[in-house]
Amino acid sequence: MKQPVYAKTRSALFLALFLTFLFPAGGLLLGFGLSIGQPALWAIGIACLAAAFYGCPIGWVAYGSKCSLARVVTAIEEEHLYTVRELAVQLGIPEKNIREKIDTLFRKRYLVGYIRTDSGVALNENRALSDREYTRECPSCGAQVTFRGVFGECPYCGTRIERDTPPTQR
């Protein structure tokens, strides 16, 4: 499964690169604007330089932290390392930092399809509720209604039936 952290890492890289290239672009615009006497180019050049000066380090730090999270996800998915201890040994990161990274991965929903355990992570083998099939008796006409998800509709009378309704006895 392709985890969301990889897309976020790629986005952070593009932002960091954009801000990095904004630096020389701002310098060129400022220099060119000064040489031809165009205050509009000066302003754009100064704005580019200011955005790059403040944004470039922030962009690269954000990219680095996303890469660190992506590395933990790769270790979990491809190397099948599921305990904090295994991850810490393999990645050369203290266990406390691994726990923080795992918490961040779950908090930001970057690690989908896994559950948090005391010792690390485990593959979530529960089936989604929407994949299960439910059979309930229609409260209006008594027909047996089979559906997926939270709600179903009786094909005979159109009554809406909830999944939480007690199942019929056979």
Rosetta blueprint (number, residue, H / E / L):
1 M L
2 K L
3 Q L
4 P H
5 V H
6 Y H
7 A H
8 K H
9 T H
10 R H
11 S H
12 A H
13 L H
14 F H
15 L H
16 A H
17 L H
18 F H
19 L H
20 T H
21 F H
22 L H
23 F H
24 P H
25 A H
26 G H
27 G H
28 L H
29 L H
30 L H
31 G H
32 F H
33 G H
34 L H
35 S H
36 I H
37 G L
38 Q L
39 P H
40 A H
41 L H
42 W H
43 A H
44 I H
45 G H
46 I H
47 A H
48 C H
49 L H
50 A H
51 A H
52 A H
53 F H
54 Y H
55 G H
56 C H
57 P H
58 I H
59 G H
60 W H
61 V H
62 A H
63 Y H
64 G H
65 S H
66 K H
67 C H
68 S H
69 L H
70 A H
71 R H
72 V H
73 V H
74 T H
75 A H
76 I H
77 E H
78 E L
79 E L
80 H L
81 L L
82 Y L
83 T E
84 V H
85 R H
86 E H
87 L H
88 A H
89 V H
90 Q H
91 L H
92 G L
93 I L
94 P L
95 E H
96 K H
97 N H
98 I H
99 R H
100 E H
101 K H
102 I H
103 D H
104 T H
105 L H
106 F H
107 R H
108 K L
109 R L
110 Y L
111 L L
112 V L
113 G L
114 Y E
115 I E
116 R E
117 T L
118 D L
119 S L
120 G E
121 V E
122 A E
123 L E
124 N L
125 E L
126 N L
127 R L
128 A L
129 L H
130 S H
131 D H
132 R L
133 E E
134 Y E
135 T E
136 R E
137 E E
138 C L
139 P L
140 S L
141 C L
142 G L
143 A L
144 Q E
145 V E
146 T E
147 F E
148 R E
149 G L
150 V L
151 F E
152 G E
153 E E
154 C L
155 P L
156 Y L
157 C L
158 G L
159 T L
160 R E
161 I E
162 E E
163 R L
164 D L
165 T L
166 P L
167 P L
168 T L
169 Q L
170 R L
